[in-house]
Amino acid sequence: MMFRALLLSLLMLPALAHAQQTSPQRFGDLLVYYNTFNSSYLLPDIAATTGLTRGPNHGVVNIAIQRETQDGPVAVDALLTGNVTNLLGQRTPLRFIRIQEEESIYFVANYTSTQRGLLRFEVEVRPSNGGITQTLRFQQEFFPDE
């Protein structure tokens, strides 16, 4: 039940201020959905349950991967590694947490920034079924809580 609340929270976040709504990036038959948001949007109990840190300088990146099939999109399990880089070139690794509820799989990771600025994300996505590793690249402005 706790993950259902997290899932609902993550799905609703793009509608909130400062959240990023994107079309998925396509890699062949893979669709990679992603968004970022300030960690203060998470309820404290949900953050604690998932292992995410809440705070004024903490953001969350959320990634979901689907494969297009004849029967419709199917969630894809994967190994994700990546980093976030600020405008000064300071690179910080992302440590992804896998969340699964029923047929849905999401990957979330915290990142930190002490001031407003553009952040560049680079995430390696390697499907568990042995597919080709793809690189997801995007940028997003971060707004720390004030």
C-alpha positions, 0 to 999 in steps of 0.5 A: 500500500505504501508503494501505491501511494509513492507510485501515485505521488510520482505520477502526479508530480509532473503537474506540480510546479518545477517538475519536468514533463517530458515525452519519453526518449526512444531507443529502438523499442524501448521508451524511457520516461523521466522526470525530476522534482524537489524532494520536499514534494514527497511525504516523509513516510514515503521518502523513508520507506523508499530510502530517499532523502528529503530536504531543501537541497535534495531533488529526485530523478524518477525513471521508468522504462517500457518496451513496446510490444504487440500487446502494448507497453510492458515495464522493463527491469534494468540496471541504471547507473549515472551522474548529475553535473552542475554548471561548474562541472562538479559531477555526482553519482546517482544511486538508483533505488528500484521500486516495483509494484505489481507490473510497474517498475520505477527507478528513483535517485536523490541528487543535491544542489545548494543553489538554483541552476541547470543540472545535466543528467546522464544515465546508462540504462541496461535492460535486465534481459541483456539488451543494449546499454543506452545513454539517457541525457537530459538537463533540468533547472533545479530550484532549492526550497527557500 
